[in-house]
């Protein structure tokens, strides 16, 4: 495994709601670097600086992942956890009291 890989990817929505897995610090950095300058904010700056620091070995990869995930959450980019949605749907389908 490459040293910049996340333990768990961060799944974000790109384009018109297409889920994409961000698996490494470099992937997160690229996404942040492509973020339109006109809508960059402090969350973007913090995440970008964290990714840069992780790539230089100054902070842990998982710290950068957390900053990127916080940025994605703040901008409503996090994709829903499909496993949780499917599990909820299955449990609801099995309960005769839920319509």
Phi and psi restraints in degrees (range 20) as a CNS / XPLOR table:
assign (resid 1 and name C) (resid 2 and name N)
       (resid 2 and name CA) (resid 2 and name C) 1.0 -67.3 20.0 2
assign (resid 2 and name N) (resid 2 and name CA)
       (resid 2 and name C) (resid 3 and name N) 1.0 150.0 20.0 2
assign (resid 2 and name C) (resid 3 and name N)
       (resid 3 and name CA) (resid 3 and name C) 1.0 -66.7 20.0 2
assign (resid 3 and name N) (resid 3 and name CA)
       (resid 3 and name C) (resid 4 and name N) 1.0 -16.1 20.0 2
assign (resid 3 and name C) (resid 4 and name N)
       (resid 4 and name CA) (resid 4 and name C) 1.0 -99.5 20.0 2
assign (resid 4 and name N) (resid 4 and name CA)
       (resid 4 and name C) (resid 5 and name N) 1.0 10.3 20.0 2
assign (resid 4 and name C) (resid 5 and name N)
       (resid 5 and name CA) (resid 5 and name C) 1.0 -78.3 20.0 2
assign (resid 5 and name N) (resid 5 and name CA)
       (resid 5 and name C) (resid 6 and name N) 1.0 139.6 20.0 2
assign (resid 5 and name C) (resid 6 and name N)
       (resid 6 and name CA) (resid 6 and name C) 1.0 -77.7 20.0 2
assign (resid 6 and name N) (resid 6 and name CA)
       (resid 6 and name C) (resid 7 and name N) 1.0 150.4 20.0 2
assign (resid 6 and name C) (resid 7 and name N)
       (resid 7 and name CA) (resid 7 and name C) 1.0 -64.2 20.0 2
assign (resid 7 and name N) (resid 7 and name CA)
       (resid 7 and name C) (resid 8 and name N) 1.0 -40.8 20.0 2
assign (resid 7 and name C) (resid 8 and name N)
       (resid 8 and name CA) (resid 8 and name C) 1.0 -129.6 20.0 2
assign (resid 8 and name N) (resid 8 and name CA)
       (resid 8 and name C) (resid 9 and name N) 1.0 133.4 20.0 2
assign (resid 8 and name C) (resid 9 and name N)
       (resid 9 and name CA) (resid 9 and name C) 1.0 -68.7 20.0 2
assign (resid 9 and name N) (resid 9 and name CA)
       (resid 9 and name C) (resid 10 and name N) 1.0 159.1 20.0 2
assign (resid 9 and name C) (resid 10 and name N)
       (resid 10 and name CA) (resid 10 and name C) 1.0 -102.1 20.0 2
assign (resid 10 and name N) (resid 10 and name CA)
       (resid 10 and name C) (resid 11 and name N) 1.0 117.7 20.0 2
assign (resid 10 and name C) (resid 11 and name N)
       (resid 11 and name CA) (resid 11 and name C) 1.0 -94.2 20.0 2
assign (resid 11 and name N) (resid 11 and name CA)
       (resid 11 and name C) (resid 12 and name N) 1.0 120.0 20.0 2
assign (resid 11 and name C) (resid 12 and name N)
       (resid 12 and name CA) (resid 12 and name C) 1.0 -118.6 20.0 2
assign (resid 12 and name N) (resid 12 and name CA)
       (resid 12 and name C) (resid 13 and name N) 1.0 163.0 20.0 2
assign (resid 12 and name C) (resid 13 and name N)
       (resid 13 and name CA) (resid 13 and name C) 1.0 -96.6 20.0 2
assign (resid 13 and name N) (resid 13 and name CA)
       (resid 13 and name C) (resid 14 and name N) 1.0 128.4 20.0 2
assign (resid 13 and name C) (resid 14 and name N)
       (resid 14 and name CA) (resid 14 and name C) 1.0 -123.5 20.0 2
assign (resid 14 and name N) (resid 14 and name CA)
       (resid 14 and name C) (resid 15 and name N) 1.0 160.1 20.0 2
assign (resid 14 and name C) (resid 15 and name N)
       (resid 15 and name CA) (resid 15 and name C) 1.0 60.6 20.0 2
assign (resid 15 and name N) (resid 15 and name CA)
       (resid 15 and name C) (resid 16 and name N) 1.0 -129.9 20.0 2
assign (resid 15 and name C) (resid 16 and name N)
       (resid 16 and name CA) (resid 16 and name C) 1.0 -99.9 20.0 2
assign (resid 16 and name N) (resid 16 and name CA)
       (resid 16 and name C) (resid 17 and name N) 1.0 62.8 20.0 2
assign (resid 16 and name C) (resid 17 and name N)
       (resid 17 and name CA) (resid 17 and name C) 1.0 77.5 20.0 2
assign (resid 17 and name N) (resid 17 and name CA)
       (resid 17 and name C) (resid 18 and name N) 1.0 22.5 20.0 2
assign (resid 17 and name C) (resid 18 and name N)
       (resid 18 and name CA) (resid 18 and name C) 1.0 -84.7 20.0 2
assign (resid 18 and name N) (resid 18 and name CA)
       (resid 18 and name C) (resid 19 and name N) 1.0 123.8 20.0 2
assign (resid 18 and name C) (resid 19 and name N)
       (resid 19 and name CA) (resid 19 and name C) 1.0 -74.5 20.0 2
assign (resid 19 and name N) (resid 19 and name CA)
       (resid 19 and name C) (resid 20 and name N) 1.0 137.7 20.0 2
assign (resid 19 and name C) (resid 20 and name N)
       (resid 20 and name CA) (resid 20 and name C) 1.0 -134.6 20.0 2
assign (resid 20 and name N) (resid 20 and name CA)
       (resid 20 and name C) (resid 21 and name N) 1.0 136.6 20.0 2
assign (resid 20 and name C) (resid 21 and name N)
       (resid 21 and name CA) (resid 21 and name C) 1.0 -91.4 20.0 2
assign (resid 21 and name N) (resid 21 and name CA)
       (resid 21 and name C) (resid 22 and name N) 1.0 123.4 20.0 2
assign (resid 21 and name C) (resid 22 and name N)
       (resid 22 and name CA) (resid 22 and name C) 1.0 -94.6 20.0 2
assign (resid 22 and name N) (resid 22 and name CA)
       (resid 22 and name C) (resid 23 and name N) 1.0 110.0 20.0 2
assign (resid 22 and name C) (resid 23 and name N)
       (resid 23 and name CA) (resid 23 and name C) 1.0 -102.0 20.0 2
assign (resid 23 and name N) (resid 23 and name CA)
       (resid 23 and name C) (resid 24 and name N) 1.0 -11.5 20.0 2
assign (resid 23 and name C) (resid 24 and name N)
       (resid 24 and name CA) (resid 24 and name C) 1.0 -146.5 20.0 2
assign (resid 24 and name N) (resid 24 and name CA)
       (resid 24 and name C) (resid 25 and name N) 1.0 167.1 20.0 2
assign (resid 24 and name C) (resid 25 and name N)
       (resid 25 and name CA) (resid 25 and name C) 1.0 -61.8 20.0 2
assign (resid 25 and name N) (resid 25 and name CA)
       (resid 25 and name C) (resid 26 and name N) 1.0 -40.2 20.0 2
assign (resid 25 and name C) (resid 26 and name N)
       (resid 26 and name CA) (resid 26 and name C) 1.0 -63.9 20.0 2
assign (resid 26 and name N) (resid 26 and name CA)
       (resid 26 and name C) (resid 27 and name N) 1.0 -40.1 20.0 2
assign (resid 26 and name C) (resid 27 and name N)
       (resid 27 and name CA) (resid 27 and name C) 1.0 -61.4 20.0 2
assign (resid 27 and name N) (resid 27 and name CA)
       (resid 27 and name C) (resid 28 and name N) 1.0 -44.4 20.0 2
assign (resid 27 and name C) (resid 28 and name N)
       (resid 28 and name CA) (resid 28 and name C) 1.0 -63.9 20.0 2
assign (resid 28 and name N) (resid 28 and name CA)
       (resid 28 and name C) (resid 29 and name N) 1.0 -42.9 20.0 2
assign (resid 28 and name C) (resid 29 and name N)
       (resid 29 and name CA) (resid 29 and name C) 1.0 -60.8 20.0 2
assign (resid 29 and name N) (resid 29 and name CA)
       (resid 29 and name C) (resid 30 and name N) 1.0 -44.7 20.0 2
assign (resid 29 and name C) (resid 30 and name N)
       (resid 30 and name CA) (resid 30 and name C) 1.0 -60.9 20.0 2
assign (resid 30 and name N) (resid 30 and name CA)
       (resid 30 and name C) (resid 31 and name N) 1.0 -43.2 20.0 2
assign (resid 30 and name C) (resid 31 and name N)
       (resid 31 and name CA) (resid 31 and name C) 1.0 -61.3 20.0 2
assign (resid 31 and name N) (resid 31 and name CA)
       (resid 31 and name C) (resid 32 and name N) 1.0 -44.8 20.0 2
assign (resid 31 and name C) (resid 32 and name N)
       (resid 32 and name CA) (resid 32 and name C) 1.0 -66.3 20.0 2
assign (resid 32 and name N) (resid 32 and name CA)
       (resid 32 and name C) (resid 33 and name N) 1.0 -38.6 20.0 2
assign (resid 32 and name C) (resid 33 and name N)
       (resid 33 and name CA) (resid 33 and name C) 1.0 -65.1 20.0 2
assign (resid 33 and name N) (resid 33 and name CA)
       (resid 33 and name C) (resid 34 and name N) 1.0 -28.8 20.0 2
assign (resid 33 and name C) (resid 34 and name N)
       (resid 34 and name CA) (resid 34 and name C) 1.0 -87.4 20.0 2
assign (resid 34 and name N) (resid 34 and name CA)
       (resid 34 and name C) (resid 35 and name N) 1.0 -6.4 20.0 2
assign (resid 34 and name C) (resid 35 and name N)
       (resid 35 and name CA) (resid 35 and name C) 1.0 -62.5 20.0 2
assign (resid 35 and name N) (resid 35 and name CA)
       (resid 35 and name C) (resid 36 and name N) 1.0 132.9 20.0 2
assign (resid 35 and name C) (resid 36 and name N)
       (resid 36 and name CA) (resid 36 and name C) 1.0 -57.5 20.0 2
assign (resid 36 and name N) (resid 36 and name CA)
       (resid 36 and name C) (resid 37 and name N) 1.0 129.2 20.0 2
assign (resid 36 and name C) (resid 37 and name N)
       (resid 37 and name CA) (resid 37 and name C) 1.0 -56.4 20.0 2
assign (resid 37 and name N) (resid 37 and name CA)
       (resid 37 and name C) (resid 38 and name N) 1.0 -30.8 20.0 2
assign (resid 37 and name C) (resid 38 and name N)
       (resid 38 and name CA) (resid 38 and name C) 1.0 -69.0 20.0 2
assign (resid 38 and name N) (resid 38 and name CA)
       (resid 38 and name C) (resid 39 and name N) 1.0 -17.6 20.0 2
assign (resid 38 and name C) (resid 39 and name N)
       (resid 39 and name CA) (resid 39 and name C) 1.0 -117.5 20.0 2
assign (resid 39 and name N) (resid 39 and name CA)
       (resid 39 and name C) (resid 40 and name N) 1.0 12.7 20.0 2
assign (resid 39 and name C) (resid 40 and name N)
       (resid 40 and name CA) (resid 40 and name C) 1.0 -71.8 20.0 2
assign (resid 40 and name N) (resid 40 and name CA)
       (resid 40 and name C) (resid 41 and name N) 1.0 142.7 20.0 2
assign (resid 40 and name C) (resid 41 and name N)
       (resid 41 and name CA) (resid 41 and name C) 1.0 -138.0 20.0 2
assign (resid 41 and name N) (resid 41 and name CA)
       (resid 41 and name C) (resid 42 and name N) 1.0 -169.4 20.0 2
assign (resid 41 and name C) (resid 42 and name N)
       (resid 42 and name CA) (resid 42 and name C) 1.0 -65.4 20.0 2
assign (resid 42 and name N) (resid 42 and name CA)
       (resid 42 and name C) (resid 43 and name N) 1.0 -35.3 20.0 2
assign (resid 42 and name C) (resid 43 and name N)
       (resid 43 and name CA) (resid 43 and name C) 1.0 -62.6 20.0 2
assign (resid 43 and name N) (resid 43 and name CA)
       (resid 43 and name C) (resid 44 and name N) 1.0 -39.4 20.0 2
assign (resid 43 and name C) (resid 44 and name N)
       (resid 44 and name CA) (resid 44 and name C) 1.0 -63.9 20.0 2
assign (resid 44 and name N) (resid 44 and name CA)
       (resid 44 and name C) (resid 45 and name N) 1.0 -47.0 20.0 2
assign (resid 44 and name C) (resid 45 and name N)
       (resid 45 and name CA) (resid 45 and name C) 1.0 -60.5 20.0 2
assign (resid 45 and name N) (resid 45 and name CA)
       (resid 45 and name C) (resid 46 and name N) 1.0 -44.5 20.0 2
assign (resid 45 and name C) (resid 46 and name N)
       (resid 46 and name CA) (resid 46 and name C) 1.0 -63.4 20.0 2
assign (resid 46 and name N) (resid 46 and name CA)
       (resid 46 and name C) (resid 47 and name N) 1.0 -46.4 20.0 2
assign (resid 46 and name C) (resid 47 and name N)
       (resid 47 and name CA) (resid 47 and name C) 1.0 -64.3 20.0 2
assign (resid 47 and name N) (resid 47 and name CA)
       (resid 47 and name C) (resid 48 and name N) 1.0 -43.1 20.0 2
assign (resid 47 and name C) (resid 48 and name N)
       (resid 48 and name CA) (resid 48 and name C) 1.0 -63.1 20.0 2
assign (resid 48 and name N) (resid 48 and name CA)
       (resid 48 and name C) (resid 49 and name N) 1.0 -44.9 20.0 2
assign (resid 48 and name C) (resid 49 and name N)
       (resid 49 and name CA) (resid 49 and name C) 1.0 -65.0 20.0 2
assign (resid 49 and name N) (resid 49 and name CA)
       (resid 49 and name C) (resid 50 and name N) 1.0 -36.5 20.0 2
assign (resid 49 and name C) (resid 50 and name N)
       (resid 50 and name CA) (resid 50 and name C) 1.0 -66.1 20.0 2
assign (resid 50 and name N) (resid 50 and name CA)
       (resid 50 and name C) (resid 51 and name N) 1.0 -42.3 20.0 2
assign (resid 50 and name C) (resid 51 and name N)
       (resid 51 and name CA) (resid 51 and name C) 1.0 -63.7 20.0 2
assign (resid 51 and name N) (resid 51 and name CA)
       (resid 51 and name C) (resid 52 and name N) 1.0 -43.3 20.0 2
assign (resid 51 and name C) (resid 52 and name N)
       (resid 52 and name CA) (resid 52 and name C) 1.0 -60.6 20.0 2
assign (resid 52 and name N) (resid 52 and name CA)
       (resid 52 and name C) (resid 53 and name N) 1.0 -44.5 20.0 2
assign (resid 52 and name C) (resid 53 and name N)
       (resid 53 and name CA) (resid 53 and name C) 1.0 -65.3 20.0 2
assign (resid 53 and name N) (resid 53 and name CA)
       (resid 53 and name C) (resid 54 and name N) 1.0 -38.5 20.0 2
assign (resid 53 and name C) (resid 54 and name N)
       (resid 54 and name CA) (resid 54 and name C) 1.0 -66.7 20.0 2
assign (resid 54 and name N) (resid 54 and name CA)
       (resid 54 and name C) (resid 55 and name N) 1.0 -39.9 20.0 2
assign (resid 54 and name C) (resid 55 and name N)
       (resid 55 and name CA) (resid 55 and name C) 1.0 -63.6 20.0 2
assign (resid 55 and name N) (resid 55 and name CA)
       (resid 55 and name C) (resid 56 and name N) 1.0 -29.5 20.0 2
assign (resid 55 and name C) (resid 56 and name N)
       (resid 56 and name CA) (resid 56 and name C) 1.0 -90.2 20.0 2
assign (resid 56 and name N) (resid 56 and name CA)
       (resid 56 and name C) (resid 57 and name N) 1.0 2.1 20.0 2
assign (resid 56 and name C) (resid 57 and name N)
       (resid 57 and name CA) (resid 57 and name C) 1.0 77.3 20.0 2
assign (resid 57 and name N) (resid 57 and name CA)
       (resid 57 and name C) (resid 58 and name N) 1.0 15.9 20.0 2
assign (resid 57 and name C) (resid 58 and name N)
       (resid 58 and name CA) (resid 58 and name C) 1.0 -84.8 20.0 2
assign (resid 58 and name N) (resid 58 and name CA)
       (resid 58 and name C) (resid 59 and name N) 1.0 -26.9 20.0 2
assign (resid 58 and name C) (resid 59 and name N)
       (resid 59 and name CA) (resid 59 and name C) 1.0 -135.0 20.0 2
assign (resid 59 and name N) (resid 59 and name CA)
       (resid 59 and name C) (resid 60 and name N) 1.0 166.2 20.0 2
assign (resid 59 and name C) (resid 60 and name N)
       (resid 60 and name CA) (resid 60 and name C) 1.0 -70.4 20.0 2
assign (resid 60 and name N) (resid 60 and name CA)
       (resid 60 and name C) (resid 61 and name N) 1.0 147.3 20.0 2
assign (resid 60 and name C) (resid 61 and name N)
       (resid 61 and name CA) (resid 61 and name C) 1.0 -58.4 20.0 2
assign (resid 61 and name N) (resid 61 and name CA)
       (resid 61 and name C) (resid 62 and name N) 1.0 -41.1 20.0 2
assign (resid 61 and name C) (resid 62 and name N)
       (resid 62 and name CA) (resid 62 and name C) 1.0 -69.1 20.0 2
assign (resid 62 and name N) (resid 62 and name CA)
       (resid 62 and name C) (resid 63 and name N) 1.0 -24.8 20.0 2
assign (resid 62 and name C) (resid 63 and name N)
       (resid 63 and name CA) (resid 63 and name C) 1.0 -67.6 20.0 2
assign (resid 63 and name N) (resid 63 and name CA)
       (resid 63 and name C) (resid 64 and name N) 1.0 -44.0 20.0 2
assign (resid 63 and name C) (resid 64 and name N)
       (resid 64 and name CA) (resid 64 and name C) 1.0 -63.1 20.0 2
assign (resid 64 and name N) (resid 64 and name CA)
       (resid 64 and name C) (resid 65 and name N) 1.0 -39.0 20.0 2
assign (resid 64 and name C) (resid 65 and name N)
       (resid 65 and name CA) (resid 65 and name C) 1.0 -59.3 20.0 2
assign (resid 65 and name N) (resid 65 and name CA)
       (resid 65 and name C) (resid 66 and name N) 1.0 -44.2 20.0 2
assign (resid 65 and name C) (resid 66 and name N)
       (resid 66 and name CA) (resid 66 and name C) 1.0 -62.0 20.0 2
assign (resid 66 and name N) (resid 66 and name CA)
       (resid 66 and name C) (resid 67 and name N) 1.0 -39.9 20.0 2
assign (resid 66 and name C) (resid 67 and name N)
       (resid 67 and name CA) (resid 67 and name C) 1.0 -67.8 20.0 2
assign (resid 67 and name N) (resid 67 and name CA)
       (resid 67 and name C) (resid 68 and name N) 1.0 -39.6 20.0 2
assign (resid 67 and name C) (resid 68 and name N)
       (resid 68 and name CA) (resid 68 and name C) 1.0 -66.4 20.0 2
assign (resid 68 and name N) (resid 68 and name CA)
       (resid 68 and name C) (resid 69 and name N) 1.0 -42.6 20.0 2
assign (resid 68 and name C) (resid 69 and name N)
       (resid 69 and name CA) (resid 69 and name C) 1.0 -62.6 20.0 2
assign (resid 69 and name N) (resid 69 and name CA)
       (resid 69 and name C) (resid 70 and name N) 1.0 -39.3 20.0 2
assign (resid 69 and name C) (resid 70 and name N)
       (resid 70 and name CA) (resid 70 and name C) 1.0 -64.5 20.0 2
assign (resid 70 and name N) (resid 70 and name CA)
       (resid 70 and name C) (resid 71 and name N) 1.0 -41.6 20.0 2
assign (resid 70 and name C) (resid 71 and name N)
       (resid 71 and name CA) (resid 71 and name C) 1.0 -60.1 20.0 2
assign (resid 71 and name N) (resid 71 and name CA)
       (resid 71 and name C) (resid 72 and name N) 1.0 -47.6 20.0 2
assign (resid 71 and name C) (resid 72 and name N)
       (resid 72 and name CA) (resid 72 and name C) 1.0 -62.1 20.0 2
assign (resid 72 and name N) (resid 72 and name CA)
       (resid 72 and name C) (resid 73 and name N) 1.0 -40.8 20.0 2
assign (resid 72 and name C) (resid 73 and name N)
       (resid 73 and name CA) (resid 73 and name C) 1.0 -65.3 20.0 2
assign (resid 73 and name N) (resid 73 and name CA)
       (resid 73 and name C) (resid 74 and name N) 1.0 -43.2 20.0 2
assign (resid 73 and name C) (resid 74 and name N)
       (resid 74 and name CA) (resid 74 and name C) 1.0 -60.8 20.0 2
assign (resid 74 and name N) (resid 74 and name CA)
       (resid 74 and name C) (resid 75 and name N) 1.0 -32.3 20.0 2
assign (resid 74 and name C) (resid 75 and name N)
       (resid 75 and name CA) (resid 75 and name C) 1.0 -102.2 20.0 2
assign (resid 75 and name N) (resid 75 and name CA)
       (resid 75 and name C) (resid 76 and name N) 1.0 18.5 20.0 2
assign (resid 75 and name C) (resid 76 and name N)
       (resid 76 and name CA) (resid 76 and name C) 1.0 52.9 20.0 2
assign (resid 76 and name N) (resid 76 and name CA)
       (resid 76 and name C) (resid 77 and name N) 1.0 41.9 20.0 2
assign (resid 76 and name C) (resid 77 and name N)
       (resid 77 and name CA) (resid 77 and name C) 1.0 -100.1 20.0 2
assign (resid 77 and name N) (resid 77 and name CA)
       (resid 77 and name C) (resid 78 and name N) 1.0 -14.6 20.0 2
assign (resid 77 and name C) (resid 78 and name N)
       (resid 78 and name CA) (resid 78 and name C) 1.0 -67.4 20.0 2
assign (resid 78 and name N) (resid 78 and name CA)
       (resid 78 and name C) (resid 79 and name N) 1.0 129.4 20.0 2
assign (resid 78 and name C) (resid 79 and name N)
       (resid 79 and name CA) (resid 79 and name C) 1.0 -76.5 20.0 2
assign (resid 79 and name N) (resid 79 and name CA)
       (resid 79 and name C) (resid 80 and name N) 1.0 147.6 20.0 2
assign (resid 79 and name C) (resid 80 and name N)
       (resid 80 and name CA) (resid 80 and name C) 1.0 -64.7 20.0 2
assign (resid 80 and name N) (resid 80 and name CA)
       (resid 80 and name C) (resid 81 and name N) 1.0 150.2 20.0 2
assign (resid 80 and name C) (resid 81 and name N)
       (resid 81 and name CA) (resid 81 and name C) 1.0 -74.9 20.0 2
assign (resid 81 and name N) (resid 81 and name CA)
       (resid 81 and name C) (resid 82 and name N) 1.0 102.6 20.0 2
assign (resid 81 and name C) (resid 82 and name N)
       (resid 82 and name CA) (resid 82 and name C) 1.0 -64.6 20.0 2
assign (resid 82 and name N) (resid 82 and name CA)
       (resid 82 and name C) (resid 83 and name N) 1.0 -32.2 20.0 2
assign (resid 82 and name C) (resid 83 and name N)
       (resid 83 and name CA) (resid 83 and name C) 1.0 -62.2 20.0 2
assign (resid 83 and name N) (resid 83 and name CA)
       (resid 83 and name C) (resid 84 and name N) 1.0 -40.9 20.0 2
assign (resid 83 and name C) (resid 84 and name N)
       (resid 84 and name CA) (resid 84 and name C) 1.0 -68.3 20.0 2
assign (resid 84 and name N) (resid 84 and name CA)
       (resid 84 and name C) (resid 85 and name N) 1.0 -38.8 20.0 2
assign (resid 84 and name C) (resid 85 and name N)
       (resid 85 and name CA) (resid 85 and name C) 1.0 -64.2 20.0 2
assign (resid 85 and name N) (resid 85 and name CA)
       (resid 85 and name C) (resid 86 and name N) 1.0 -44.8 20.0 2
assign (resid 85 and name C) (resid 86 and name N)
       (resid 86 and name CA) (resid 86 and name C) 1.0 -64.0 20.0 2
assign (resid 86 and name N) (resid 86 and name CA)
       (resid 86 and name C) (resid 87 and name N) 1.0 -42.9 20.0 2
assign (resid 86 and name C) (resid 87 and name N)
       (resid 87 and name CA) (resid 87 and name C) 1.0 -62.5 20.0 2
assign (resid 87 and name N) (resid 87 and name CA)
       (resid 87 and name C) (resid 88 and name N) 1.0 -41.4 20.0 2
assign (resid 87 and name C) (resid 88 and name N)
       (resid 88 and name CA) (resid 88 and name C) 1.0 -63.9 20.0 2
assign (resid 88 and name N) (resid 88 and name CA)
       (resid 88 and name C) (resid 89 and name N) 1.0 -43.2 20.0 2
assign (resid 88 and name C) (resid 89 and name N)
       (resid 89 and name CA) (resid 89 and name C) 1.0 -63.3 20.0 2
assign (resid 89 and name N) (resid 89 and name CA)
       (resid 89 and name C) (resid 90 and name N) 1.0 -43.4 20.0 2
assign (resid 89 and name C) (resid 90 and name N)
       (resid 90 and name CA) (resid 90 and name C) 1.0 -64.7 20.0 2
assign (resid 90 and name N) (resid 90 and name CA)
       (resid 90 and name C) (resid 91 and name N) 1.0 -42.4 20.0 2
assign (resid 90 and name C) (resid 91 and name N)
       (resid 91 and name CA) (resid 91 and name C) 1.0 -67.7 20.0 2
assign (resid 91 and name N) (resid 91 and name CA)
       (resid 91 and name C) (resid 92 and name N) 1.0 -34.7 20.0 2
assign (resid 91 and name C) (resid 92 and name N)
       (resid 92 and name CA) (resid 92 and name C) 1.0 -69.5 20.0 2
assign (resid 92 and name N) (resid 92 and name CA)
       (resid 92 and name C) (resid 93 and name N) 1.0 -37.5 20.0 2
assign (resid 92 and name C) (resid 93 and name N)
       (resid 93 and name CA) (resid 93 and name C) 1.0 -66.6 20.0 2
assign (resid 93 and name N) (resid 93 and name CA)
       (resid 93 and name C) (resid 94 and name N) 1.0 -27.4 20.0 2
assign (resid 93 and name C) (resid 94 and name N)
       (resid 94 and name CA) (resid 94 and name C) 1.0 -86.9 20.0 2
assign (resid 94 and name N) (resid 94 and name CA)
       (resid 94 and name C) (resid 95 and name N) 1.0 -18.4 20.0 2
assign (resid 94 and name C) (resid 95 and name N)
       (resid 95 and name CA) (resid 95 and name C) 1.0 -86.8 20.0 2
assign (resid 95 and name N) (resid 95 and name CA)
       (resid 95 and name C) (resid 96 and name N) 1.0 115.6 20.0 2
assign (resid 95 and name C) (resid 96 and name N)
       (resid 96 and name CA) (resid 96 and name C) 1.0 -68.3 20.0 2
assign (resid 96 and name N) (resid 96 and name CA)
       (resid 96 and name C) (resid 97 and name N) 1.0 -14.8 20.0 2
assign (resid 96 and name C) (resid 97 and name N)
       (resid 97 and name CA) (resid 97 and name C) 1.0 -87.9 20.0 2
assign (resid 97 and name N) (resid 97 and name CA)
       (resid 97 and name C) (resid 98 and name N) 1.0 -10.9 20.0 2
assign (resid 97 and name C) (resid 98 and name N)
       (resid 98 and name CA) (resid 98 and name C) 1.0 -103.6 20.0 2
assign (resid 98 and name N) (resid 98 and name CA)
       (resid 98 and name C) (resid 99 and name N) 1.0 129.6 20.0 2
